Amino acid sequence: MARTLMGQLTEDFRREEHHDEYRAALEQVVEARLAGLEPPHARDAQVMPGQVVDLMAALEASMQAARKHHAS
């Protein structure tokens, strides 16, 4: 079932549609250091309370959504 879902959702990779947030943050740190400034600090991580997810139900829902998407 997972392989079928992955096959339905697979597309060609288009680099211009993605943004490398790690690289952008690293460039900010480097630029700040080169300018003699204190680099920006990472946002404080916040622990978000989670909920238990039924993975099988989520996979089945994804399969149904993928089928509807490809049918249209």
Secondary structure as UniProt FT lines:
FT   HELIX           2..9
FT   HELIX           15..17
FT   HELIX           21..34
FT   TURN            35..36
FT   HELIX           55..71
//
